[in-house]
Amino acid sequence: MSFKNFDTGFRICKDGCQHKNFFEIGEHLRTFQNRTWSDIDSHHDRDHAIAVNLLKPQAIERLQEIHQDDIDVLWSFHFSGLQRLWGIRELNMVKVLWWDPDHQVYETKKKHT
């Protein structure tokens, strides 16, 4: 994973992104260094690609603002609860883009509704 493109200007969380679980996040990120793309793809219920046109409008607008609107899909990596990390896959690397602690970038449909 690369944090070169990490967009700290896009704060799309309910409490202003004042979460205190940074060490939990770091520990989870560390597990990614041992995962292959075939492993990630096989657990697509947790971590998967999502078409950009399915994102919430403010996320699409932000991609335009940061000149990343030529991308067709972003990868969503599930942490605990609602927490997601969003990135751009480039070959075997993910360029981390956003931290989404409240699942605000993409709206999922509730099961059985």
C-alpha positions as CSV (number, residue, x, y, z in Angstrom):
1,M,0.0,0.0,0.0
2,S,1.1,3.5,-0.7
3,F,-0.1,6.6,1.1
4,K,1.3,9.0,-1.4
5,N,-2.2,10.0,-2.6
6,F,-3.9,9.9,0.8
7,D,-6.5,12.7,0.6
8,T,-6.7,14.4,4.0
9,G,-8.9,17.1,2.6
10,F,-11.9,14.8,2.1
11,R,-13.4,14.5,5.6
12,I,-16.6,12.5,5.1
13,C,-17.2,11.3,8.6
14,K,-19.9,12.1,11.1
15,D,-17.7,13.4,13.9
16,G,-15.1,15.3,11.9
17,C,-12.8,12.2,11.7
18,Q,-11.8,12.5,15.4
19,H,-11.5,8.7,15.8
20,K,-9.1,7.4,18.4
21,N,-8.6,3.9,16.9
22,F,-5.5,4.7,14.8
23,F,-3.5,1.9,16.3
24,E,-6.2,-0.6,15.5
25,I,-6.2,0.7,11.9
26,G,-2.4,0.4,11.7
27,E,-2.5,-3.1,13.0
28,H,-5.1,-4.1,10.4
29,L,-3.1,-2.4,7.6
30,R,0.0,-4.4,8.6
31,T,-1.9,-7.6,7.8
32,F,-2.3,-6.5,4.2
33,Q,1.4,-6.7,3.5
34,N,1.1,-10.5,3.6
35,R,-1.9,-10.8,1.4
36,T,-1.9,-11.5,-2.4
37,W,-4.4,-10.1,-4.8
38,S,-5.8,-13.6,-5.3
39,D,-6.4,-13.8,-1.5
40,I,-8.1,-10.4,-1.5
41,D,-10.2,-11.3,-4.5
42,S,-11.3,-14.6,-2.8
43,H,-12.7,-12.5,0.1
44,H,-14.7,-10.1,-2.0
45,D,-17.4,-10.0,0.6
46,R,-15.0,-7.8,2.7
47,D,-12.6,-6.2,0.2
48,H,-13.7,-5.4,-3.3
49,A,-13.8,-3.1,-6.3
50,I,-16.7,-0.7,-6.6
51,A,-17.5,1.3,-9.8
52,V,-16.9,5.0,-9.2
53,N,-20.3,5.9,-10.7
54,L,-21.9,4.1,-7.8
55,L,-20.3,6.3,-5.2
56,K,-22.1,9.1,-3.4
57,P,-22.1,12.4,-5.3
58,Q,-19.7,14.1,-2.9
59,A,-17.1,11.4,-3.4
60,I,-17.4,11.6,-7.2
61,E,-17.0,15.4,-6.9
62,R,-14.0,15.0,-4.7
63,L,-12.4,12.7,-7.3
64,Q,-12.9,15.5,-9.9
65,E,-11.4,18.1,-7.5
66,I,-8.2,16.0,-6.9
67,H,-7.9,15.1,-10.6
68,Q,-8.6,11.4,-10.1
69,D,-11.8,11.4,-12.1
70,D,-10.3,9.2,-14.9
71,I,-10.6,6.1,-12.7
72,D,-13.4,3.6,-13.3
73,V,-13.2,1.7,-10.0
74,L,-12.0,2.2,-6.4
75,W,-11.2,-0.6,-4.0
76,S,-12.9,-0.7,-0.6
77,F,-11.2,-2.5,2.2
78,H,-13.4,-3.4,5.2
79,F,-12.2,-2.9,8.7
80,S,-14.4,-3.4,11.7
81,G,-18.0,-2.2,11.7
82,L,-18.6,0.5,9.2
83,Q,-14.9,1.5,8.7
84,R,-13.5,1.4,5.2
85,L,-10.3,2.3,3.5
86,W,-10.5,3.4,-0.1
87,G,-7.8,3.2,-2.7
88,I,-6.8,2.9,-6.3
89,R,-5.3,-0.4,-7.5
90,E,-2.3,0.0,-9.7
91,L,-0.8,-3.4,-10.6
92,N,0.1,-5.0,-7.3
93,M,-0.1,-1.8,-5.3
94,V,-3.0,0.1,-3.7
95,K,-2.7,3.9,-3.6
96,V,-4.6,4.7,-0.4
97,L,-7.1,7.6,-1.1
98,W,-9.6,7.9,1.8
99,W,-10.3,6.8,5.3
100,D,-14.1,6.3,5.6
101,P,-14.9,5.4,9.3
102,D,-18.7,5.8,8.9
103,H,-19.2,4.2,5.5
104,Q,-20.1,7.5,3.9
105,V,-18.4,7.1,0.5
106,Y,-20.7,4.4,-0.8
107,E,-24.2,3.6,0.2
108,T,-25.0,-0.1,0.5
109,K,-28.4,-1.6,0.3
110,K,-29.6,-3.3,3.5
111,K,-29.9,-7.0,3.2
112,H,-33.4,-8.5,3.0
113,T,-35.1,-5.2,2.1
